């Protein structure tokens, strides 16, 4: 079942990007701009066919790199003056075309959250928005085996480092811990040494440096007692308030997304690449999250897809060259300065932005591989 859900989730993920481009496609054609190609995936081409309509025709292509899609418009440069080109379209039409993909992703995220709120909404963060009077817990889904800290010995290495009862032990010295029986061999092997202990406390991960005891004092080298357990996630259901819950969640997740981006940027400015990298993820990270979500059921997959759709909308609205928001920002900026946006200028601005995004893509991919695999 989890394999089927993983395949379904990957198809839905690709579908989000295709739907984003479909928004550009529809609004461009309605605005009188000629669409030359609608591509599913990225080149090289695997298959293509010309689609003829009453007013125009376009090339529908299926490409070998299944990472999304694209729409190629006639005369995509702002300076193009040919009839039915993007450049010759009125400013209002250009704005609508550039924002159409964002609007589609926002709409998809909202509708999916409405459906989830009315059926089975996973509670994945503390204080997750809901209408308390119209929400009830319908199921408690067991997630995975965990190792919990039952008690911490006074004066022990664990206490000195800041580990507390109730912490979930994730890793010792870089080794993933899935049962209490794994702890003694690791700590004995590193007796007297300083190791890292990664824990989860109320949904937030932290890493502590702990200098273990030289000898087993009877409380072990670390100074904790632990037990195995199961982590769980609630499924909630609402009725009349489902549309309100969905709107509240859009706002809440948007704030969390921008907060994470702010943390990443401020961390980079301080040279803290570790914290910055923890705030972002790429295709490899998305694949890992979808794979893990597939173990929990359809509701969790749909929740992840809804959040990804919202994230696509938020990222694309940012004024980053080569993205929708960047193209809109550059267009409006040159209008405000009353300067012509020449083809050469536009290519340089958005080409530089694209190169930066590709470099970021590669770096994030390496970070994801190290983090998850």
C-alpha positions as CSV (number, residue, x, y, z in Angstrom):
1,X,0.0,0.0,0.0
2,X,2.8,2.4,0.9
3,X,4.4,1.8,-2.5
4,X,1.2,2.7,-4.3
5,X,0.8,5.8,-2.2
6,X,4.4,6.8,-3.0
7,X,3.8,6.5,-6.7
8,X,0.5,8.4,-6.3
9,X,2.2,11.2,-4.4
10,X,5.0,11.5,-7.0
11,X,2.4,11.8,-9.7
12,X,0.5,14.4,-7.7
13,X,3.7,16.4,-7.1
14,X,4.5,16.5,-10.8
15,X,0.8,17.4,-11.4
16,X,1.2,20.4,-9.2
17,X,3.8,21.9,-11.4
18,X,1.9,21.0,-14.6
19,X,-1.2,22.6,-13.0
20,X,0.9,25.7,-12.3
21,X,1.9,25.9,-16.0
22,X,-1.7,25.2,-17.0
23,X,-2.7,28.4,-15.3
24,X,-0.3,30.4,-17.4
25,X,-1.5,28.5,-20.5
26,X,-5.2,29.3,-20.0
27,X,-4.8,32.9,-19.0
28,X,-2.3,33.6,-21.9
29,X,-4.7,32.2,-24.5
30,X,-7.7,34.1,-23.0
31,X,-5.5,37.3,-23.1
32,X,-4.8,36.9,-26.8
33,X,-1.2,35.7,-26.4
34,X,-0.2,32.8,-28.6
35,X,1.1,29.6,-26.8
36,X,3.8,27.9,-28.8
37,X,4.3,24.9,-26.6
38,X,2.9,23.2,-23.5
39,X,5.5,20.8,-22.1
40,X,5.0,18.1,-19.4
41,X,8.4,17.5,-17.9
42,X,11.6,19.1,-19.1
43,X,13.6,18.3,-22.4
44,X,14.8,16.3,-24.1
45,X,11.5,15.5,-25.8
46,X,10.1,12.0,-25.6
47,X,6.9,12.7,-27.6
48,X,5.2,15.7,-29.2
49,X,2.1,16.5,-31.1
50,X,0.6,19.7,-32.6
51,X,-2.8,20.5,-31.2
52,X,-5.0,22.6,-33.4
53,X,-7.9,24.7,-32.1
54,X,-10.3,27.1,-33.8
55,X,-8.1,30.2,-33.3
56,X,-4.5,28.8,-33.1
57,X,-2.4,25.8,-32.5
58,X,0.3,24.7,-30.1
59,X,2.8,21.9,-29.5
60,X,2.0,19.5,-26.7
61,X,5.2,17.7,-25.6
62,X,6.1,15.0,-23.1
63,X,9.7,15.2,-21.9
64,X,12.1,12.9,-20.3
65,X,12.9,14.8,-17.1
66,X,9.7,14.4,-15.0
67,X,10.3,17.4,-12.7
68,X,7.4,19.6,-13.7
69,X,6.5,21.4,-16.9
70,X,6.6,24.6,-18.9
71,X,4.7,26.9,-21.2
72,X,6.5,28.7,-24.1
73,X,4.8,31.8,-25.2
74,X,5.3,33.7,-28.4
75,X,7.6,36.7,-27.8
76,X,8.2,36.1,-24.1
77,X,10.4,39.2,-23.9
78,X,8.8,42.4,-22.7
79,X,10.2,44.3,-25.7
80,X,8.6,42.0,-28.3
81,X,6.1,43.9,-30.4
82,X,4.7,41.2,-32.7
83,X,1.0,40.7,-32.8
84,X,-0.2,38.0,-30.3
85,X,3.1,38.0,-28.5
86,X,3.6,38.3,-24.8
87,X,5.6,41.5,-25.2
88,X,2.9,43.2,-27.1
89,X,0.1,42.3,-24.6
90,X,-1.2,45.1,-22.3
91,X,0.5,45.3,-18.9
92,X,-2.7,44.1,-17.1
93,X,-2.7,41.0,-19.3
94,X,1.0,40.3,-18.5
95,X,0.4,40.6,-14.8
96,X,-2.5,38.1,-15.0
97,X,-0.4,35.6,-17.0
98,X,2.5,35.8,-14.6
99,X,0.3,35.4,-11.5
100,X,-1.9,32.7,-13.0
101,X,0.3,29.8,-11.9
102,X,0.5,31.1,-8.3
103,X,-3.3,31.4,-8.2
104,X,-3.8,27.8,-9.4
105,X,-1.4,26.5,-6.8
106,X,-3.1,28.5,-4.0
107,X,-6.5,27.3,-5.2
108,X,-5.4,23.6,-5.2
109,X,-3.9,23.9,-1.7
110,X,-7.1,25.5,-0.4
111,X,-9.4,22.9,-1.9
112,X,-7.3,20.0,-0.7
113,X,-7.3,21.4,2.8
114,X,-11.0,21.9,2.7
115,X,-11.4,18.2,1.8
116,X,-9.0,17.1,4.4
117,X,-10.7,19.2,7.1
118,X,-14.0,17.6,6.2
119,X,-12.7,14.0,6.2
120,X,-9.4,13.5,8.1
121,X,-7.0,16.3,8.8
122,X,-3.6,15.2,10.2
123,X,-2.4,17.4,13.1
124,X,1.3,17.9,12.2
125,X,2.2,21.0,14.2
126,X,1.5,22.3,17.7
127,X,-1.4,24.8,17.9
128,X,-2.5,23.8,14.4
129,X,-5.4,26.0,13.4
130,X,-8.9,24.6,13.9
131,X,-12.4,25.7,15.1
132,X,-12.4,23.9,18.4
133,X,-16.2,23.8,18.7
134,X,-16.5,22.0,15.4
135,X,-13.5,19.6,15.5
136,X,-13.2,16.2,16.9
137,X,-10.4,13.6,16.9
138,X,-11.4,10.6,14.8
139,X,-8.2,8.6,14.9
140,X,-4.8,8.4,16.4
141,X,-2.3,7.1,13.8
142,X,0.8,5.3,15.1
143,X,3.8,6.5,13.2
144,X,7.0,4.7,14.1
145,X,9.0,3.1,16.9
146,X,10.7,5.6,19.1
147,X,13.1,5.7,22.1
148,X,12.1,8.0,24.9
149,X,14.1,9.3,27.8
150,X,12.2,8.2,31.0
151,X,14.6,9.8,33.5
152,X,17.9,11.7,33.7
153,X,20.3,11.0,36.6
154,X,21.2,14.1,38.6
155,X,24.7,15.3,37.8
156,X,25.1,12.9,34.9
157,X,26.6,13.8,31.5
158,X,23.1,13.8,30.0
159,X,21.8,16.3,32.6
160,X,24.9,18.6,32.2
161,X,24.4,18.6,28.5
162,X,20.7,19.6,28.8
163,X,18.9,16.4,27.9
164,X,15.6,16.1,29.7
165,X,13.0,13.4,30.6
166,X,10.6,13.0,27.7
167,X,13.1,13.7,25.0
168,X,13.0,11.3,22.1
169,X,16.5,10.0,21.3
170,X,17.1,10.2,17.5
171,X,20.9,9.6,17.2
172,X,24.0,8.9,19.3
173,X,27.3,9.8,17.7
174,X,25.6,9.9,14.3
175,X,24.0,6.5,14.7
176,X,20.2,6.3,14.4
177,X,18.6,4.9,17.5
178,X,15.4,2.9,17.1
179,X,15.5,0.8,20.3
180,X,16.8,1.3,23.9
181,X,19.1,-1.8,23.4
182,X,21.3,0.2,21.0
183,X,22.3,2.8,23.6
184,X,24.6,0.9,25.9
185,X,27.0,-0.5,23.2
186,X,27.4,3.0,21.6
187,X,28.1,4.7,24.9
188,X,30.4,2.0,26.2
189,X,32.4,2.2,22.9
190,X,32.8,5.9,23.4
191,X,33.4,6.0,27.2
192,X,35.1,9.2,28.2
193,X,34.7,10.7,24.8
194,X,32.5,13.6,23.7
195,X,29.7,12.6,21.3
196,X,26.7,14.2,19.8
197,X,23.2,13.3,20.9
198,X,20.3,14.3,18.7
199,X,16.9,14.5,20.3
200,X,13.4,15.5,19.5
201,X,11.7,17.7,22.1
202,X,8.0,18.6,21.4
203,X,8.5,18.4,17.7
204,X,11.8,20.4,17.6
205,X,15.1,18.7,17.0
206,X,18.3,19.6,18.9
207,X,21.8,18.3,19.0
208,X,23.8,18.2,22.3
209,X,27.5,17.5,22.8
210,X,27.9,15.1,25.7
211,X,31.1,14.0,27.4
212,X,30.4,10.5,28.6
213,X,31.5,8.9,31.9
214,X,34.9,7.1,31.9
215,X,33.4,4.2,33.8
216,X,29.9,2.8,34.2
217,X,28.7,4.2,37.5
218,X,25.6,2.0,37.6
219,X,23.6,4.5,35.7
220,X,25.4,3.9,32.4
221,X,27.9,6.1,30.7
222,X,25.2,8.6,29.6
223,X,23.1,8.7,32.7
224,X,19.6,8.1,31.4
225,X,17.0,5.4,31.5
226,X,15.0,4.9,28.3
227,X,12.1,2.9,26.9
228,X,10.6,2.2,23.5
229,X,7.3,3.5,22.4
230,X,5.2,4.6,19.4
231,X,4.8,8.1,18.2
232,X,1.4,9.1,16.9
233,X,-0.4,11.7,15.0
234,X,-4.0,12.8,15.4
235,X,-6.6,12.8,12.6
236,X,-9.2,15.5,13.1
237,X,-12.5,16.2,11.3
238,X,-14.7,19.3,11.0
239,X,-18.1,19.9,9.4
240,X,-19.4,23.4,8.7
241,X,-16.1,25.0,9.6
242,X,-14.0,23.1,7.0
243,X,-13.7,26.1,4.6
244,X,-12.7,28.3,7.6
245,X,-10.1,25.7,8.8
246,X,-8.6,25.5,5.4
247,X,-8.3,29.3,5.2
248,X,-6.7,29.5,8.6
249,X,-4.2,26.7,7.8
250,X,-3.2,28.6,4.6
251,X,-2.4,31.6,6.7
252,X,-0.6,29.6,9.4
253,X,1.5,27.5,7.0
254,X,2.3,30.7,4.9
255,X,3.6,32.4,8.0
256,X,5.7,29.3,8.9
257,X,7.1,29.2,5.4
258,X,8.2,32.8,5.4
259,X,9.6,32.4,8.9
260,X,11.7,29.5,7.7
261,X,13.0,31.4,4.8
262,X,13.8,34.3,7.1
263,X,15.7,32.0,9.4
264,X,17.6,30.5,6.4
265,X,18.6,34.0,5.1
266,X,19.6,35.3,8.5
267,X,21.6,32.2,9.2
268,X,23.4,32.5,5.9
269,X,24.3,36.1,6.7
270,X,26.0,34.9,9.9
271,X,27.8,32.1,8.1
272,X,25.6,29.4,9.9
273,X,25.1,27.1,6.9
274,X,23.9,24.2,9.1
275,X,20.9,26.1,10.4
276,X,20.2,27.6,6.9
277,X,20.2,24.2,5.3
278,X,17.7,22.8,7.8
279,X,15.1,25.3,6.6
280,X,15.1,24.2,2.9
281,X,14.7,21.0,1.0
282,X,14.7,20.0,-2.7
283,X,13.4,17.1,-4.8
284,X,15.4,14.5,-2.8
285,X,14.0,15.8,0.4
286,X,10.5,15.9,-1.0
287,X,10.9,12.3,-2.2
288,X,11.9,11.2,1.3
289,X,9.0,13.1,2.9
290,X,6.6,11.6,0.5
291,X,8.0,8.1,1.0
292,X,7.6,8.4,4.8
293,X,4.2,10.0,4.4
294,X,3.1,6.9,2.3
295,X,3.6,4.8,5.4
296,X,1.0,6.8,7.2
297,X,-1.9,6.7,4.7
298,X,-3.6,8.8,2.1
299,X,-4.5,11.7,4.4
300,X,-0.9,12.4,5.1
301,X,0.0,12.2,1.4
302,X,-2.7,14.7,0.6
303,X,-1.6,17.0,3.4
304,X,2.0,17.0,2.2
305,X,0.9,17.7,-1.4
306,X,-1.3,20.6,-0.2
307,X,1.6,22.1,1.7
308,X,3.9,21.7,-1.4
309,X,1.3,23.4,-3.6
310,X,1.1,26.3,-1.1
311,X,4.9,26.4,-1.0
312,X,5.2,26.5,-4.8
313,X,2.8,29.5,-4.8
314,X,4.7,31.4,-2.1
315,X,8.2,30.7,-3.6
316,X,7.0,31.8,-7.1
317,X,5.6,35.0,-5.8
318,X,8.9,36.1,-4.4
319,X,10.8,38.8,-6.4
320,X,13.6,36.4,-7.5
321,X,14.6,36.7,-11.2
322,X,13.5,33.8,-13.4
323,X,10.5,33.0,-11.1
324,X,7.1,34.4,-11.8
325,X,7.4,37.0,-9.0
326,X,10.8,38.0,-10.2
327,X,9.6,38.5,-13.8
328,X,6.6,40.6,-12.5
329,X,8.9,42.7,-10.3
330,X,11.4,43.4,-13.0
331,X,8.6,44.3,-15.5
332,X,6.9,46.7,-13.0
333,X,10.3,48.2,-11.9
334,X,11.3,49.2,-15.4
335,X,7.8,50.6,-16.0
336,X,8.2,52.7,-12.8
337,X,11.7,53.9,-13.9
338,X,10.3,54.6,-17.4
339,X,13.2,52.7,-18.9
340,X,12.9,50.2,-21.8
341,X,13.4,46.6,-20.7
342,X,15.4,45.4,-23.6
343,X,15.9,41.7,-24.6
344,X,19.5,41.9,-23.6
345,X,18.7,43.3,-20.1
346,X,15.9,40.9,-19.5
347,X,18.0,37.9,-20.6
348,X,20.9,38.9,-18.3
349,X,18.6,39.5,-15.3
350,X,16.6,36.3,-15.5
351,X,19.6,34.3,-16.9
352,X,21.6,35.2,-13.8
353,X,18.6,34.3,-11.6
354,X,18.2,31.0,-13.3
355,X,21.9,30.2,-12.8
356,X,21.6,31.1,-9.1
357,X,18.6,28.8,-8.7
358,X,20.4,25.9,-10.4
359,X,23.4,26.3,-8.1
360,X,21.0,26.4,-5.1
361,X,19.2,23.4,-6.5
362,X,22.5,21.4,-6.7
363,X,23.6,22.5,-3.2
364,X,20.2,21.7,-1.6
365,X,20.3,18.3,-3.3
366,X,23.7,17.4,-1.8
367,X,22.4,18.6,1.6
368,X,19.3,16.5,1.3
369,X,21.2,13.4,0.3
370,X,23.5,13.8,3.4
371,X,20.6,14.6,5.7
372,X,18.2,11.8,4.6
373,X,20.4,9.0,3.2
